[in-house]
């Protein structure tokens, strides 16, 4: 468990190259997710059901949210 904690701590640290890349990636994906929200909220079909397979913005947002979930678990492991 300590190996996983050390690995996670190094990974999320902004002092390593990998950590810096991860921090920048989280920032960029957060902004992109906000932009996707604005696009979806301003759509005329916001109150209609759409097939998930036809809505590319929902698919992209799901991929971003999976990344954020993995990032959360890495931070959780580092903090425990």
C-alpha positions as CSV (number, residue, x, y, z in Angstrom):
1,X,0.0,0.0,0.0
2,X,2.8,2.4,0.7
3,X,4.2,1.8,-2.8
4,X,0.9,2.8,-4.3
5,X,0.7,5.8,-2.0
6,X,4.2,6.9,-3.0
7,X,3.5,6.4,-6.7
8,X,0.2,8.4,-6.5
9,X,1.9,11.1,-4.5
10,X,4.6,11.5,-7.1
11,X,2.1,11.4,-9.9
12,X,-0.1,14.2,-8.6
13,X,2.8,16.4,-7.4
14,X,3.4,19.5,-9.5
15,X,7.1,19.1,-8.9
16,X,7.6,16.2,-11.4
17,X,7.2,16.4,-15.1
18,X,4.5,13.8,-15.1
19,X,2.7,15.7,-12.3
20,X,2.9,19.0,-14.3
21,X,1.5,17.3,-17.4
22,X,-1.3,15.8,-15.3
23,X,-2.2,19.2,-13.7
24,X,-2.2,20.9,-17.1
25,X,-4.4,18.1,-18.5
26,X,-6.9,18.4,-15.7
27,X,-7.1,22.1,-16.2
28,X,-7.6,21.8,-20.0
29,X,-10.2,19.1,-19.6
30,X,-12.1,21.1,-17.0
31,X,-12.3,24.1,-19.3
32,X,-13.3,21.8,-22.2
33,X,-16.0,20.2,-20.0
34,X,-17.4,23.6,-19.1
35,X,-17.5,24.6,-22.8
36,X,-19.3,21.3,-23.6
37,X,-21.8,22.2,-20.9
38,X,-22.4,25.6,-22.4
39,X,-22.9,24.1,-25.8
40,X,-25.4,21.5,-24.5
41,X,-27.3,24.1,-22.4
42,X,-27.7,26.5,-25.2
43,X,-28.9,23.8,-27.7
44,X,-32.5,24.1,-28.8
45,X,-33.0,20.4,-28.0
46,X,-32.0,20.7,-24.4
47,X,-35.3,19.4,-23.1
48,X,-35.7,16.6,-25.5
49,X,-34.4,13.1,-25.1
50,X,-31.6,12.3,-27.5
51,X,-30.0,9.0,-28.3
52,X,-26.7,8.8,-26.5
53,X,-25.1,7.2,-29.6
54,X,-26.1,10.3,-31.7
55,X,-24.9,12.9,-29.2
56,X,-21.1,13.4,-29.6
57,X,-20.9,16.0,-26.8
58,X,-22.3,13.6,-24.2
59,X,-19.8,11.0,-25.3
60,X,-16.9,13.4,-25.0
61,X,-18.1,14.6,-21.6
62,X,-18.4,11.0,-20.4
63,X,-14.8,10.4,-21.4
64,X,-13.7,13.5,-19.5
65,X,-15.7,12.5,-16.4
66,X,-14.1,9.0,-16.5
67,X,-10.7,10.8,-16.5
68,X,-11.7,13.0,-13.6
69,X,-12.9,9.9,-11.6
70,X,-9.5,8.2,-12.2
71,X,-7.7,11.4,-11.1
72,X,-9.9,11.6,-8.0
73,X,-8.9,8.0,-7.1
74,X,-5.2,8.8,-7.6
75,X,-5.5,11.8,-5.3
76,X,-7.5,9.7,-2.8
77,X,-4.8,7.0,-2.7
78,X,-2.1,9.7,-2.3
79,X,-4.0,11.3,0.6
80,X,-4.7,8.1,2.6
